[in-house]
Amino acid sequence: MPDYDFYCALGGTLNREDFTRLSWKAWAYLEALTAERVNRPLPAAAAAKVKRCCCALADAYAAQEKGGEVVSASNDGYTETYAASGKTPDQKIYAVAAVHLAATGLLYTGMGGTCRACLY
């Protein structure tokens, strides 16, 4: 699981408390989504993608808590406008995870065969 310094190095904007809370939620989602394969030793490239995914999920959960995605903001007087997409919250979260994990094999849920995820 990524730490706060890793998150900040990626340009994250959450404060430490929110990141800690939301990254635990994101990690639990990743464990469920990958049948806990994120907890096994992974090749370095896959492990880095998992950490970046967890950070992106924390940001996605934060956006959901705020009511949606920011489509406009104003600095003078601080105004933000949120928009709702046609996706459910679950679909949005899965889309974030899929972008980061698609090439890792961690999303494979089948049985048998020689899938990459089964090798880890």
C-alpha positions in Angstrom: 0.0 0.0 0.0 1.4 3.4 -0.8 2.3 5.9 1.9 1.5 9.6 2.0 4.9 10.7 0.6 4.4 8.4 -2.4 1.0 10.0 -2.9 2.3 13.5 -2.7 5.1 12.7 -5.1 2.4 11.8 -7.7 0.8 15.2 -7.2 -1.9 14.2 -4.7 -3.8 17.0 -3.1 -5.5 15.2 -0.1 -4.3 16.0 3.4 -2.7 13.2 5.3 -5.7 12.3 7.3 -8.1 12.0 4.3 -5.5 10.1 2.3 -5.0 7.6 5.1 -8.7 7.0 5.5 -9.4 6.8 1.8 -6.3 4.7 0.9 -7.4 2.1 3.4 -10.8 2.0 1.6 -9.1 1.9 -1.8 -6.8 -0.9 -0.6 -9.8 -3.0 0.6 -11.4 -2.5 -2.8 -8.3 -3.6 -4.6 -8.1 -6.7 -2.3 -11.7 -7.6 -3.2 -11.2 -6.8 -6.9 -8.1 -8.9 -7.3 -9.0 -11.8 -4.9 -6.3 -10.4 -2.6 -3.5 -10.9 -5.2 -2.3 -7.4 -4.4 -1.1 -8.8 -1.1 1.2 -11.3 -2.8 4.8 -10.5 -4.0 4.4 -8.9 -7.4 6.9 -7.9 -10.1 8.2 -4.4 -9.6 6.2 -2.9 -12.5 3.0 -4.4 -11.4 3.6 -3.4 -7.7 4.1 0.2 -8.9 0.9 0.2 -10.9 -1.0 -1.1 -7.8 0.4 1.7 -5.7 -0.6 4.3 -8.3 -4.0 2.7 -8.6 -4.5 2.9 -4.9 -3.7 6.6 -4.9 -6.0 7.3 -7.9 -8.8 5.4 -6.1 -8.3 7.5 -3.0 -8.8 10.6 -5.1 -11.8 9.1 -6.8 -13.4 8.3 -3.4 -12.7 11.9 -2.3 -14.4 13.2 -5.4 -17.4 11.0 -4.6 -17.6 12.4 -1.1 -17.7 15.9 -2.5 -20.5 15.0 -4.8 -18.9 14.4 -8.2 -16.2 15.6 -10.5 -15.2 19.3 -10.5 -15.9 20.8 -13.8 -15.1 24.4 -13.0 -13.6 26.3 -10.1 -13.1 29.9 -9.2 -10.2 31.1 -7.0 -11.7 34.5 -6.0 -14.4 33.6 -3.5 -13.7 29.9 -3.9 -16.5 28.4 -6.1 -16.6 24.9 -7.5 -19.1 23.3 -9.8 -19.6 19.6 -9.9 -21.1 17.5 -12.7 -22.6 14.0 -12.6 -21.6 11.6 -15.3 -23.9 8.8 -16.6 -21.9 6.3 -14.5 -22.8 4.9 -11.1 -20.3 5.4 -8.3 -19.2 1.8 -8.5 -18.7 2.1 -12.3 -16.5 5.1 -11.8 -14.4 3.4 -9.2 -14.0 0.3 -11.4 -13.0 2.4 -14.3 -10.2 4.0 -12.3 -8.9 0.6 -11.2 -9.2 -0.9 -14.8 -7.1 1.9 -16.3 -4.2 1.2 -13.9 -4.5 -2.6 -13.6 -5.6 -3.7 -17.1 -2.1 -4.8 -18.2 -1.1 -6.5 -14.9 -3.4 -9.5 -15.1 -4.7 -8.8 -11.6 -8.2 -8.2 -12.9 -8.4 -11.8 -14.3 -11.0 -13.8 -12.4 -11.0 -17.0 -14.3 -9.7 -20.4 -13.1 -6.9 -22.6 -14.5 -4.9 -21.9 -17.6 -1.7 -19.9 -17.6 -2.9 -16.4 -17.0 -0.3 -13.9 -15.8 -2.1 -13.3 -12.6 -2.0 -17.0 -11.6 1.8 -16.9 -11.8 2.1 -14.4 -8.9 
